[in-house]
Amino acid sequence: MRGRKPELKAIEGGLSRLPPAPSWLPKEGKDEWRRVVPALKERRTITKADLPMLEAYCLAAGTVRRAQITIATEGDYIATDKGDKRRHPAFQTMFQALTESRRLAAELGLTPASRNKAAATETDDDLADLDL
């Protein structure tokens, strides 16, 4: 159906309870953990083996936020020793963390596209069982 969000099915071994955010995560990473864990818990799409990937995602998402805060506070450009202006080095950190967080979000089913892909795969597997 058009416009209807697909439902992800719980996977075997999917955790119905996820641990609290690891103590070593920076504040922004813990904030992201608390934001995404309720949906992951409800869908039961995360296994114990996936927890390191979830930790890495939250670390990357937190790094994006911290880099953005640094840029907002210090400005888009910094002065070099020669007096020239160049783009703040936090931009490189932010873009690398954005790339990693997007990749991990897709792996964890946290993006609309990855949820749609998972639903389509489940439907395709059902059709494979039919003798047509």
N, C-alpha and C positions, 0 to 999 in steps of 0.2 A: 504494500500500500504506500502511496505517495504521502510524504509528510509525517509518517509515523516513525517514531524512533524504534530501532530494533532493541530487543531485550537480549542481553548477554546471559548465557546460561552458566550456572555455577559449574566449576570444573572439579573433577575428582581430586581430592586433596586440598581443595580451596579452603582457606582459613576463614572461619566465621568470627574469629577474634584475632586482631592484630595487636602487636605489642605497642607500647607508647613510643614516641620518637626517641631515637638513641640520644644519650646525653651528650655525645661528642658533636652532634649537629649544631651549627650556629643557629641563632634565634630565627632567622629567616627560613632556614631549612626545616626547623621544627614547626613553624607556622604553616609551611606547605604540607608537611606530614599531616597535621591536624585538619587541613583543608581537604585532602584527597582520600585519607583513610576511611572515612565513613562510607563513601561510595564503593570503594574497593571491598570493604567488609560486607556491605549489603549484597554485592554481586557475587562474592566468593570466587573471584577470579585470580587471587593471589595465593600461591603456595609458600611454604616455608623457604623453599629454594629461591623464590623470587624476592625475598626481603632485601638482600644486598642490592638488587636492581632498584627497588623502591628507595632505599637509602641514597643511592647514587643520584636518582632523579631529584630527590628533595634537596640534596647538597647542591646540584647544578641549578635548580630553580632558586634556591637561596642565594647562590653566588650571583645570579642575574640581578636579583633585587639589591644586593649589597653594592654591586658595581654601579647600578643605576643611582643609588643613593649617593655614592661617592661623586659621580658625575654631576648630579643635581646640586650638590654642596660645593664642589670645587670648580665647576664649570666645564664646558665642552673642550676647552683648550687650556694648555699649560704653557708657561714660558720656559724656554730652554736656557741653558747657560749662556748662550750667545744672544739672548734677547728675542729670539724668534718664537713664534707660537706654533704649537703642534697639537694634534688631537690628543686628548687625555688617554693615557695608557689603559685606563679602566674599560675603554671601548673594546679593546681586543679581548680582555677577560670576559666582558659581557657577551660578546658575539660567540665566543667559543662555548660558554656555558649555555647560551640559548640553543645552539646547535645540538649540544649533548642533551639538554633537557627535552627538546622536541623529539629526539630519537628515542629516549627512554620513555617519554610519555606515550608514544605510539606503541612501544613494546608492552607497556602496562595496560593498554586499552583506555588511556585517559583522554584521547582525542576523539572527536566525532568520526573522523575517517577510520580510525582503527576499530572503533566499535561497529561501524557499518561493515567493515571488511570481515570482522569476526562473525557477524550475523549472516553475511552472504556465504561464507565458507560453511557454516553449519547447515544452511539451506542446500548448498550444492552437495554436501555429503549425504543428506537425506535422499536426494534424487538419484544418487549413485546406487542406492540399495534397491531401487525399483527395476523390475525387468520390463523395459519398454521396447 
